[in-house]
Amino acid sequence: MEFTVDGRKVFATTGGQPFTIDKPCIIFIHGAGGDHSVWVLQARYFAHHGFAVLAIDLPGHGRSDPPLLESVPDMATWLLRLMDCAGVARAILVGHSVGGLVALEATAQAPERIDSLAMLGVNFPMAVHDDLLGRTAANDHQALDLINSWAHGYSAHLGRNKVPGLWMMGGSIRLLERAPDGAVHADLQAAADYNGGLNAAAKVACSALLLLGERDRMTRPKTAQSLAEAIPNVTIVVLPNCGHMIMEEYPDEALRTLIEHLM
Amino acid sequence: MVDPNYLKFDTLSLHAGQQPDPATGARAVPIYQTTSYVFDDTEHAASLFNLERAGHIYSRISNPTTAVLEERLAALEGGVGTVCTASGQAALHLAVATLMGSGGHIVSSSAIYGGSHNMFMHTLPRFGIETSFVHPRDIDGFRHAIRPETRMVFAETVGNPGLEVLDLPAVAAVAHEAAIPLMIDATFTTPYLCRPFDLGADLIMHSVTKFLGGHGVAIGGALVDGGRFDWEASGKFPTMTEPYAGYHGLDFAEEFGPAAFIMRARAEGMRDFGACMSPTTAFYILQGVETLPVRMQRHVENAHAVAHFLDTNDAVSWVNHPDLNQHPDHELAQRLLPKGAGAVLSFGIKGGREAGRRFIEGLRIFSHLANVGDAKSLVIHPATTTHQQMDAQALEASGVGEDMVRLSIGLEDVTDLLSDLDQALRTSQRG
């Protein structure tokens, strides 16, 4: 469905069920260069189990209008405005990678509006190699290949997708290729520039989940330790053999963990 | 900066889609010979049926053994996903049925497998789907044949049996100008010789019966989705972009993004039409795919030697293989198929149909049968067999003459193959 925020179209999928504000709302936020489709299974599950779901496209991604937002705080502020426009007073936020930082920052900006927070594949600081930033700035396809390669654990490089017949490495590179020029770079730069993670973590008033992949080479679990220690009420779950693309690499385990945390 | 650490083609041929069986430790892909799968509980069952969780429900729709082959073929082609089918023809039908309904139109190369031609020419019109045929070298012809209701451009990487090499990037550009996907039958080349997605194709089909299996023991097909075609922007494919009542209003492009086509093909096509591959067949085909790179290398080496042998034989009036300098597409083949243009070739035998009969019956190693891509060398007379349903005009358009003999070159020692061809050609001229 579509919303209008600041005069611009925002797209969100609702998990195959009508979106109504009389149910508890979960907002899913994708990572760098992604869109709402990375949450397809989780969005459909929660939408069919009593939640109002919005799996959003950040501005300039997927089906949402540009312009791209350049910082994590700006994205978080925008997310809260989207909640206003959608008539959502309170929500559960679930974010992946830089989308997880957006969820964290939004929770800090309006702790009274967030019932629960889940961050998947998130660390702090979320360092990004200068060379990779340079290549994404130039829209170099090899940068997408590097991200795709690093984002998947070795197990995912071999395959065995839980969704029969789908090749994870192929699907992920196609999704990155769909991102408009500049989108991957803007997201990575925003992640690299974000320095408010520990301050935001200290303001989290709700229960929080950090769901990490043991083999994540983008956001290594040990680099999430300071963030975890700064959040007052946090549960940390590390999935064995899993890389950064937690929702597709281990969808059942990701869903089970989210159910335990959110339901 | 380092290079992306993707696994390479030969490694993917052996490993993609599979890891040692967690239940038993089996290294080989187990044959999961089962129709159905036990649910954890009623809630688990409901969520599987509703595409909230991933997993297997019923082997007509998906099966763990077949899924390994599907994932492996998608990996080798550089696609997003595959549905394996009962045959190559089932894969073609699945693609058509997923893309269009009554009122749809296809623009197809005229140089295609006789069975595909028959489906387009005689069978699909009964269901309201028409096809226009264009010579594969006539790029403008493809453009001019496209109508507002066209929903697919179709061709083979290397034509059957004329061995025309498709200018794939050029035809892809024509299709994309009209916001239509290009589907390629890549059976003759396999992903080892050509990856059509890298050249602009959107969908690929294989008869996996042929080179991918390589052994000639199992019939099967595959439909692979490249994941690049923008169904939403095209606006011509409601099966992908509008709510589907058969799945509670599911919008495949919205929810599955780059995998919209292949998810629709499985969710609807395997559920409703049901032309699925058996797990045992998938196991057989996987045994072939494991050795695809080394086999294809040998196939094209032998075919190259046979083509040059025939080219200098007095009993042969012409030889058709893109490796030869005189082939009209030789330069194109060098550019698009640098590892080789496949192991199928055709030639004209002096003395017409009777000499052809004596040649085929005189061969000792080559087997006379209706197939290509076996590890064993094969021979056939297309005009009286694979393409016999065509009338004279269609035969001419397909490049099939009365004197044409088609060979599929296998993996035997090439000196034995040349010796066998030599003695049979001498026999053919003793009439």
Boltz contact constraints between the chains, C-beta under 6 A:
constraints:
  - contact:
      token1: [A, 13]
      token2: [B, 254]
      max_distance: 6.0
  - contact:
      token1: [A, 37]
      token2: [B, 257]
      max_distance: 6.0
  - contact:
      token1: [A, 40]
      token2: [B, 255]
      max_distance: 6.0
  - contact:
      token1: [A, 44]
      token2: [B, 51]
      max_distance: 6.0
  - contact:
      token1: [A, 44]
      token2: [B, 52]
      max_distance: 6.0
  - contact:
      token1: [A, 45]
      token2: [B, 52]
      max_distance: 6.0
  - contact:
      token1: [A, 48]
      token2: [B, 52]
      max_distance: 6.0
  - contact:
      token1: [A, 131]
      token2: [B, 1]
      max_distance: 6.0
  - contact:
      token1: [A, 145]
      token2: [B, 4]
      max_distance: 6.0
  - contact:
      token1: [A, 146]
      token2: [B, 4]
      max_distance: 6.0
  - contact:
      token1: [A, 149]
      token2: [B, 4]
      max_distance: 6.0
  - contact:
      token1: [A, 149]
      token2: [B, 5]
      max_distance: 6.0
  - contact:
      token1: [A, 149]
      token2: [B, 6]
      max_distance: 6.0
  - contact:
      token1: [A, 157]
      token2: [B, 7]
      max_distance: 6.0
  - contact:
      token1: [A, 158]
      token2: [B, 15]
      max_distance: 6.0
  - contact:
      token1: [A, 158]
      token2: [B, 19]
      max_distance: 6.0
  - contact:
      token1: [A, 159]
      token2: [B, 16]
      max_distance: 6.0
  - contact:
      token1: [A, 159]
      token2: [B, 17]
      max_distance: 6.0
  - contact:
      token1: [A, 159]
      token2: [B, 71]
      max_distance: 6.0
  - contact:
      token1: [A, 160]
      token2: [B, 19]
      max_distance: 6.0
  - contact:
      token1: [A, 161]
      token2: [B, 71]
      max_distance: 6.0
  - contact:
      token1: [A, 162]
      token2: [B, 54]
      max_distance: 6.0
  - contact:
      token1: [A, 163]
      token2: [B, 54]
      max_distance: 6.0
  - contact:
      token1: [A, 164]
      token2: [B, 62]
      max_distance: 6.0
  - contact:
      token1: [A, 164]
      token2: [B, 67]
      max_distance: 6.0
  - contact:
      token1: [A, 165]
      token2: [B, 67]
      max_distance: 6.0
  - contact:
      token1: [A, 165]
      token2: [B, 70]
      max_distance: 6.0
  - contact:
      token1: [A, 165]
      token2: [B, 81]
      max_distance: 6.0
  - contact:
      token1: [A, 165]
      token2: [B, 82]
      max_distance: 6.0
  - contact:
      token1: [A, 165]
      token2: [B, 83]
      max_distance: 6.0
  - contact:
      token1: [A, 166]
      token2: [B, 81]
      max_distance: 6.0
  - contact:
      token1: [A, 166]
      token2: [B, 259]
      max_distance: 6.0
  - contact:
      token1: [A, 167]
      token2: [B, 71]
      max_distance: 6.0
  - contact:
      token1: [A, 167]
      token2: [B, 74]
      max_distance: 6.0
  - contact:
      token1: [A, 167]
      token2: [B, 75]
      max_distance: 6.0
  - contact:
      token1: [A, 167]
      token2: [B, 81]
      max_distance: 6.0
  - contact:
      token1: [A, 170]
      token2: [B, 74]
      max_distance: 6.0
  - contact:
      token1: [A, 170]
      token2: [B, 79]
      max_distance: 6.0
  - contact:
      token1: [A, 170]
      token2: [B, 80]
      max_distance: 6.0
  - contact:
      token1: [A, 171]
      token2: [B, 80]
      max_distance: 6.0
  - contact:
      token1: [A, 171]
      token2: [B, 258]
      max_distance: 6.0
  - contact:
      token1: [A, 171]
      token2: [B, 259]
      max_distance: 6.0
  - contact:
      token1: [A, 174]
      token2: [B, 80]
      max_distance: 6.0
  - contact:
      token1: [A, 174]
      token2: [B, 227]
      max_distance: 6.0
  - contact:
      token1: [A, 174]
      token2: [B, 258]
      max_distance: 6.0
  - contact:
      token1: [A, 175]
      token2: [B, 258]
      max_distance: 6.0
  - contact:
      token1: [A, 251]
      token2: [B, 54]
      max_distance: 6.0
